[in-house]
Amino acid sequence: MAEIIMPKMGDAMTEGKVVRWYKQAGDVVKKGEPVLEIETDKVNLDLEAEQDGTLGDVAAEAGKMVEVGGVLATILGAGEKAAPKKEAAAEPEPAPARRAVDKKDSVKHSTGEYAEAIEMKAPRVDRTSAASTAATPSGDNGRRRSSPLARKMARELGVSIEQVQGSGPGGRIVANDIKNFKPSAAAPQKAKAPSLPPMQQLETKEIPLTAMRRTIAKRLAESTGPIPHFYLTAEYDVTNLLSLREQLNEIEGIKSSVNDFIVRAAALALRHHPNVNASWGDGAITQHGEIHIGIAVSTPEGLITPVVRNADSKSVTDISNEVRTLADKAKNRKLTPNDYQGSTFTISNLGAWGIEQFTAIINPPNVAILAIGTASAQPVVIDRQVVIRDRMKVTMSCDHRVVDGAPGAEYLRTLRSYIEQPVRLVL
């Protein structure tokens, strides 16, 4: 007889949830065949039979939380029979205590940074419609080929991209086409008002906490309580970086994001400041010999931070491809523990949502996290002349037990050199 137990899928995991059973008691199973699906704080995965046989007693029904190491079911070999059930053998679950814990976690959730509760149903949900809606590019709506920077400039300047003649390869519209565009007097253009998300039918309801949401609440409480945060904000000129990104995307045919460049810049800057690439311990501070950047990714169930390992030794293109793969796995709950554990520094970027500046909560055991705002065209004074430049604000949250104000400021100064002179990122 073999037992199917709740596995430990990470250092922070203490329990998992049974989502559904593919087999019922008495069904024949084969080695390697999926028997049930479980939900952990990070991923959903199938547990497989470790031997041929018959599924015996099922100890945890769908929807039940089971501690790590707890028995979920047994697999009976040839000639084996299930042990007779004893009356009152199963200890009743302390429902009031469970509700009290849920209430406590709910309070943490409501005060946490990543407050994005959703309803988690047992079967896998089809997120294709939501994902496709979020991924639909804005600006040209697929009618005209144009670079991301050109679409961004068109929105800011109120230019209809449909009336611009492209000068790039294959008639692609690039930034210079938008800069040089002169609308005809007969057809003045107006910037479109941003569309609103659909209104929802409001109703009072309780949303059960998912394993991921419980872990987020626990981790936030562990961070904001024990870790003494302080914040440093800097504003960078990203005009050259956006230009370089546009050129690389057009020449190499890739779709790198601004964040991909920032990941590489942050990783290279950490080479100069190992005190920021560190972890706090009760007896010592550990400075890590490798640079692994955690990237905050929003999923329907909550926030997760996949890790780009050895980011300082990877090109922007490599980082772009890896981040895209990790984000896709995160949104489909296909990440493995190796994908999301072991970061030494974290980046959270809300620029795509138009957020100019924000502070992020440190992701322990990291001692710093970088919050990235949106890049926007602003009037600035250079050589006593007012010019338009693209600017972006970043805010670094620091663990004051490890990183003091001056060392944190020195790191941001080094980061400025990489971001404002982005050719350093491709040399």
C-alpha positions in Angstrom: 0.0 0.0 0.0 1.3 3.5 -0.9 0.2 6.8 0.4 -0.5 10.0 -1.6 0.6 12.9 0.7 0.5 16.7 0.4 3.9 17.7 -0.9 6.0 20.7 0.3 6.4 23.0 -2.7 8.4 25.7 -1.1 9.9 26.8 2.2 6.9 29.0 3.1 4.2 26.3 2.2 2.5 24.8 5.3 -0.7 23.5 3.7 -2.4 22.9 0.3 -5.9 22.7 -1.0 -7.5 19.7 -2.8 -9.1 21.2 -5.9 -10.5 18.0 -7.5 -10.1 14.3 -7.8 -9.7 12.6 -11.2 -10.2 9.2 -9.6 -12.7 7.9 -7.0 -12.2 5.2 -4.3 -12.2 1.8 -6.0 -10.9 3.1 -9.4 -7.9 1.4 -11.0 -4.9 3.6 -11.3 -1.6 3.2 -13.2 1.8 4.5 -12.1 2.4 8.1 -13.4 -1.4 8.7 -13.9 -2.8 11.9 -12.5 -5.0 11.1 -9.5 -5.9 14.6 -8.1 -5.2 18.3 -8.5 -4.0 20.4 -5.6 -3.6 24.2 -5.2 -0.6 25.6 -3.3 0.2 29.2 -2.5 2.0 29.6 -5.9 0.8 26.9 -8.4 -1.8 24.3 -9.2 -0.4 20.9 -10.0 -1.5 17.3 -10.5 -0.3 14.5 -8.1 0.4 11.2 -9.8 0.1 7.6 -8.7 3.5 6.2 -7.6 2.4 2.6 -8.3 -0.2 0.5 -10.1 -3.2 -0.5 -8.0 -6.6 0.6 -6.8 -7.4 3.9 -5.2 -8.3 3.2 -1.6 -9.8 5.5 1.0 -9.9 9.2 0.1 -9.0 11.2 3.2 -9.5 14.7 1.9 -12.5 15.8 -0.3 -12.3 18.5 -2.9 -12.1 22.0 -1.3 -10.4 20.8 1.9 -7.1 22.3 3.2 -4.5 19.7 4.2 -1.2 20.2 6.0 2.1 19.4 4.3 2.7 15.7 4.8 -0.9 14.9 5.4 -2.3 11.8 3.8 -4.7 12.5 0.9 -5.4 8.9 -0.2 -3.9 5.4 -0.4 -3.2 3.2 -3.4 -3.8 -0.5 -2.7 -1.7 -3.2 -4.4 -3.0 -6.5 -5.8 -4.8 -8.4 -3.0 -4.7 -5.5 -0.5 -7.8 -4.2 1.1 -8.6 -0.9 2.7 -8.3 -0.8 6.4 -11.7 -0.8 8.1 -12.9 2.6 9.2 -13.1 3.2 13.0 -15.9 5.2 14.4 -14.9 8.6 15.6 -11.5 8.0 14.2 -11.6 11.2 12.2 -11.0 14.1 14.4 -13.6 16.8 13.6 -12.2 20.0 12.1 -12.4 22.9 14.5 -14.6 25.1 12.3 -14.8 28.1 14.7 -11.0 28.2 14.9 -10.7 28.0 11.2 -13.1 30.9 10.8 -11.1 32.9 13.3 -7.9 32.3 11.4 -9.6 33.3 8.2 -10.8 36.5 9.8 -7.3 37.3 10.9 -5.9 36.7 7.5 -8.6 38.8 6.0 -7.6 41.7 8.0 -4.0 41.3 6.8 -5.3 41.0 3.3 -7.3 44.2 3.5 -4.3 46.2 4.6 -1.8 44.6 2.3 -0.3 46.3 -0.8 -1.5 43.7 -3.2 -5.3 43.9 -2.4 -6.8 42.1 -5.4 -9.2 39.4 -4.1 -11.0 37.1 -6.5 -13.2 34.0 -6.2 -11.3 30.8 -6.6 -13.4 27.9 -7.9 -12.4 24.3 -7.7 -12.2 23.5 -11.5 -9.6 25.3 -13.6 -11.1 28.5 -14.9 -10.7 29.6 -18.5 -8.8 32.8 -18.4 -8.3 33.1 -22.1 -10.9 35.9 -22.6 -9.5 38.0 -19.8 -5.9 37.4 -20.9 -6.7 38.3 -24.5 -8.4 41.5 -23.4 -5.5 42.5 -21.3 -3.0 41.7 -24.0 -4.8 43.6 -26.8 -2.5 46.4 -27.9 -4.0 49.9 -27.8 -3.3 52.7 -30.3 -3.4 51.2 -33.8 -5.9 48.4 -32.9 -4.1 46.2 -35.4 -4.9 48.3 -38.4 -1.5 50.0 -38.9 1.9 48.6 -38.1 3.7 50.9 -35.7 6.3 50.9 -33.0 5.2 51.0 -29.3 7.0 54.4 -28.9 5.1 55.8 -31.9 1.8 54.7 -30.4 2.7 56.2 -27.1 3.6 59.5 -28.7 0.5 59.5 -30.8 -1.7 59.1 -27.7 0.2 61.9 -25.8 0.0 64.3 -28.8 -3.5 63.5 -29.8 -2.5 62.3 -33.2 -4.6 59.8 -35.1 -2.2 57.1 -36.2 -4.5 56.2 -39.1 -3.5 59.5 -40.8 0.3 59.1 -40.4 2.4 57.8 -43.3 5.1 55.3 -42.0 8.7 55.6 -43.1 10.0 52.4 -41.4 10.4 49.0 -43.0 7.3 47.9 -44.8 5.6 51.2 -44.1 5.9 50.8 -40.3 5.2 54.0 -38.3 8.1 55.1 -36.1 8.5 57.9 -33.6 9.9 60.4 -36.1 6.8 60.0 -38.2 4.7 61.1 -35.3 7.1 64.0 -34.5 7.0 65.3 -38.0 3.2 64.7 -38.6 1.2 67.9 -39.4 -2.5 67.4 -39.3 -4.6 69.0 -42.1 -6.7 72.0 -41.1 -9.8 70.3 -42.4 -9.5 67.4 -40.1 -8.4 68.5 -36.6 -7.7 65.5 -34.4 -8.7 65.0 -30.8 -7.2 62.7 -28.3 -9.6 59.8 -27.4 -10.8 59.7 -23.9 -9.6 56.6 -22.1 -12.1 53.8 -22.0 -13.5 52.7 -18.6 -13.7 49.1 -17.5 -17.2 47.6 -17.6 -19.4 48.3 -14.6 -20.0 45.3 -12.3 -23.2 44.2 -10.6 -22.6 44.9 -6.9 -23.5 42.3 -4.4 -22.5 41.5 -0.8 -20.6 38.2 -0.7 -17.7 36.5 1.1 -14.8 35.4 -1.1 -12.9 32.4 0.2 -9.2 32.9 0.6 -7.0 31.1 -1.8 -3.7 29.5 -0.8 -1.9 32.3 -2.7 -3.9 35.1 -1.0 -3.2 33.6 2.4 0.6 33.5 1.6 0.6 37.1 0.3 -1.1 38.2 3.6 1.4 36.3 5.7 4.4 37.5 3.7 3.3 41.2 3.9 2.8 41.0 7.6 6.3 39.5 8.0 7.7 42.3 5.9 6.0 45.5 7.1 6.2 44.5 10.7 9.7 43.3 11.4 11.5 45.1 8.6 12.2 48.8 9.1 11.5 50.3 5.7 12.7 53.6 4.4 12.3 55.0 0.8 14.6 56.7 -1.7 13.1 58.3 -4.9 15.0 59.4 -8.0 13.9 60.6 -11.4 15.8 59.4 -14.5 15.9 60.7 -18.0 14.9 57.7 -20.2 14.8 59.4 -23.6 17.9 57.6 -24.8 16.7 54.3 -23.3 13.3 54.5 -25.1 15.1 55.4 -28.4 17.5 52.4 -28.0 14.7 50.1 -27.2 12.8 51.2 -30.3 15.9 50.7 -32.5 16.6 47.2 -31.1 13.0 46.1 -31.5 12.9 47.3 -35.1 16.4 45.9 -36.0 16.1 42.6 -34.2 12.4 42.1 -34.6 11.9 41.6 -30.8 9.3 43.0 -28.4 11.4 43.9 -25.4 9.8 46.1 -22.8 11.2 49.0 -20.8 11.2 46.8 -17.8 13.6 44.3 -19.5 16.2 47.1 -19.8 15.6 48.1 -16.2 16.1 44.5 -15.0 19.5 44.3 -16.7 20.4 47.8 -15.4 19.4 47.0 -11.9 21.4 43.7 -12.0 24.6 45.4 -13.4 24.3 48.1 -10.8 24.2 45.5 -8.0 27.7 44.3 -9.1 29.0 47.7 -7.9 27.0 47.5 -4.6 27.0 44.0 -3.1 25.7 45.4 0.1 22.3 45.8 -1.6 22.4 42.3 -3.1 22.0 40.9 0.4 19.9 39.2 3.0 19.4 39.8 6.8 20.0 37.0 9.3 19.8 36.8 13.0 23.5 36.2 13.3 24.9 37.7 10.1 24.2 39.6 6.9 24.7 37.5 3.8 26.0 39.2 0.6 25.1 36.9 -2.3 27.6 35.8 -4.9 25.0 35.7 -7.6 22.4 38.2 -8.8 18.8 36.8 -9.1 16.1 39.4 -9.9 12.6 38.8 -8.8 9.9 40.3 -11.2 6.6 41.1 -9.6 3.8 39.7 -11.9 0.1 40.2 -11.4 -2.1 37.2 -11.8 -5.9 36.8 -11.3 -5.1 35.1 -7.9 -2.6 37.7 -6.7 1.0 38.8 -7.0 3.9 36.4 -7.6 7.6 37.1 -8.2 9.2 34.8 -10.8 13.0 35.0 -10.8 15.5 35.8 -13.6 18.6 34.0 -12.4 22.1 35.5 -13.0 20.4 38.5 -14.7 23.7 40.5 -14.8 25.1 37.9 -17.2 22.1 37.9 -19.6 21.4 40.2 -22.5 18.3 42.4 -22.8 16.9 40.0 -25.4 17.6 37.0 -23.2 15.9 38.7 -20.2 12.9 39.7 -22.4 12.3 36.1 -23.6 12.7 34.7 -20.1 10.4 37.2 -18.5 7.8 36.6 -21.1 8.0 32.8 -20.5 7.9 33.2 -16.7 5.0 35.6 -16.8 3.0 33.2 -19.0 3.7 30.3 -16.6 2.8 32.5 -13.6 -0.6 33.4 -15.1 -1.3 29.8 -15.8 -0.1 28.6 -12.4 2.6 26.5 -14.0 5.6 27.8 -12.1 7.9 25.4 -10.3 9.5 26.3 -6.9 12.8 26.9 -8.8 11.0 29.6 -10.9 10.0 31.8 -8.0 12.4 31.1 -5.1 15.8 32.5 -4.4 15.6 36.1 -5.6 18.3 38.5 -4.2 16.6 41.7 -5.4 13.1 42.5 -6.6 11.5 44.9 -9.2 7.9 46.0 -9.2 6.7 48.0 -12.2 3.3 49.7 -12.4 4.2 52.0 -15.3 1.9 50.2 -17.7 -1.0 51.3 -15.5 0.0 54.9 -15.7 1.3 55.1 -12.1 3.8 57.9 -11.7 5.3 56.9 -8.4 4.7 54.4 -5.6 6.4 52.5 -2.8 6.6 48.7 -2.7 6.9 46.4 0.3 10.2 44.5 0.6 10.1 40.8 -0.5 12.0 39.0 2.3 14.7 37.9 2.6 15.7 40.6 0.1 16.8 43.9 1.6 15.5 46.2 -1.2 12.8 46.4 -3.8 12.7 48.9 -6.7 9.3 50.4 -7.6 9.1 51.7 -11.2 6.7 54.3 -12.4 5.5 55.3 -15.9 7.8 57.1 -18.4 6.2 60.4 -19.6 7.3 63.4 -21.7 8.0 66.4 -19.5 9.5 69.9 -20.1 12.9 70.1 -18.5 15.7 72.7 -18.5 19.0 71.7 -20.3 21.7 74.2 -20.9 19.2 76.9 -19.9 16.8 75.8 -22.6 13.4 74.2 -22.1 13.2 70.9 -24.0 10.9 67.9 -23.9 12.4 64.7 -22.4 11.0 61.4 -21.3 11.3 61.1 -17.5 10.6 58.2 -15.1 10.5 58.0 -11.3 11.8 55.1 -9.3 11.5 54.5 -5.6 13.7 52.0 -3.7 12.4 50.5 -0.5 15.4 49.6 1.8 15.7 47.5 4.9 17.4 49.9 7.3 19.0 47.0 9.2 21.3 46.3 6.2 21.1 49.3 3.8 21.6 52.8 5.1 20.6 56.0 3.4 23.9 56.9 1.7 24.6 53.4 0.4 21.1 53.2 -1.0 21.5 56.6 -2.7 24.9 55.4 -4.1 23.1 52.4 -5.7 20.5 54.6 -7.3 23.2 56.9 -8.6 24.9 53.9 -10.3 21.6 52.8 -11.6 21.1 56.3 -13.1 24.3 55.8 -15.2 23.1 52.6 -16.7 19.6 53.9 -17.4 20.6 57.4 -18.8 23.5 55.9 -20.8 21.8 52.8 -22.0 24.5 51.8 -24.4 26.2 50.4 -21.3 23.5 47.8 -21.3 24.3 46.4 -24.7 28.1 46.6 -24.7 
